[in-house]
Amino acid sequence: MTRLWHGFAAMGAVDGAEFVVTRGEGARVWDQAGREYLDASAGLWFVSVGHGRGEIADAAAAQMRKLATHHCFFDHANEPALELADRIVRDWTPFDDGAVFFGSGGSEAVDTACKLARRFWSVQGQESKTIIISRQHSYHGMNAYGTSLAGIPANLEGFGTMIPETLRVRWDEAEDLEETLDRYEGRVAAYIGEPVIGAGGVIAPPEGYWKEIRRICTERDILFIQDEVICGFGRLGDRMGCTRYGVEPDIITFAKGVTSGYLPLGGVIAGPRVKDLFWAPGAPPFRHGFTYTGHAACCAAGLANLDIIDREGLVARVAELEPIVAEVMAPLADIDIVAEVRTVGLLAGIEFTPEVLAANPGFADKASVKSREAGVITRGLRGVGLQFSPPFVTTPDELAEMAAGLRAGIEAMAAVA
Ligand SMILES: Cc1ncc(COP(=O)(O)O)c(C=O)c1O
């Protein structure tokens, strides 16, 4: 019997059948029985530098021994939070200047970004600008804002209306944003989008999409938020998704890769336009913050993680691995029940055919269990496919092994479908 309530799980099925991981090293983890697996999803897209990095543990422990944390409300701060904020803006964004507002993960980052966007307009007397627009298939976390913005309908089901001032547009047509802005003239605060849609299926933007979105947001005077919770800190072979696609948003949200998941940390990076408004003499405070905003040990882990990424050239490594990912994953598209394999950066989504999905409810999740039985950890994405997002340190041989394990899992499911 378990008393641990798992996320996104039907507990009746999980109770007594939990998959418990006890140890990790590089791209590999081991379960309670000592069985080895390749972690093809890097946990939930986060273990960028790989498992077992004692250096991050040492940095967090040293910070805890000195000062576990000191909060960042009012004029208070701690050293790792100051240093990490500085380093993120300077080294990881396209911004000439900016400011970081920390929280504990991606969902808090999305809440912070949406509140900040609304406050940005209300401070300027434009109280009617309250709507946040998101994209079909998008995932922005599970707090009230992220749930309300969800482009995955199942994630909204059964909660009723949470934040009503939210709207969705098609994922691939910038004109849909323009048309929506025509209909809601003067009422929209911001548009939010993932550079590459992650949990919705690993879907890269159409050519030129982000430049069009930047143009529209500028012309129509709404803020442009990039949700970089998955793409940020190197996952697409560039500093951020927005730097890969050559656009400068107004606000960036981040989490996961900033610490490689060693400790919970996330936040919002406000670009110069947003920062300057709140930094101006006499500007009101942004009345927002969390107990663990800028937690010192988490920020120390973040600094150690970024040290590893820099020292080992892991962003460039992702760019080098990108064609290898495409090469090892492409053949999976030959399996009868696979409709499409999409790859970008160190990401892939394997989507099943509508026929097999219609005939077998829960097919993708069951295929992920079969892949695990074949020694490769993945998970179902939006009920339509499988996730591939390995650690940046994965070797080309391990990438091929992962693809083979996924194939074995999918073929095992095809045999029973
Ligand atoms: C794009 C995006 N935004 C927000 C979140 C929410 O992050 P968290 O689960 O850390 O709250 C996620 C999580 O996967 C995500 O992929």
The ligand as an ORCA input file, in Angstrom:
! r2SCAN-3c Opt
* xyz 0 1
  C       6.516     24.591    -20.934
  C       6.237     24.280    -19.493
  N       5.793     25.257    -18.682
  C       5.550     25.036    -17.382
  C       5.734     23.791    -16.826
  C       5.446     23.552    -15.382
  O       6.601     23.326    -14.667
  P       6.566     22.651    -13.223
  O       6.087     21.252    -13.416
  O       7.992     22.760    -12.751
  O       5.652     23.440    -12.363
  C       6.206     22.738    -17.633
  C       6.426     21.400    -17.073
  O       6.702     20.444    -17.775
  C       6.445     22.981    -19.007
  O       6.858     22.007    -19.822
*
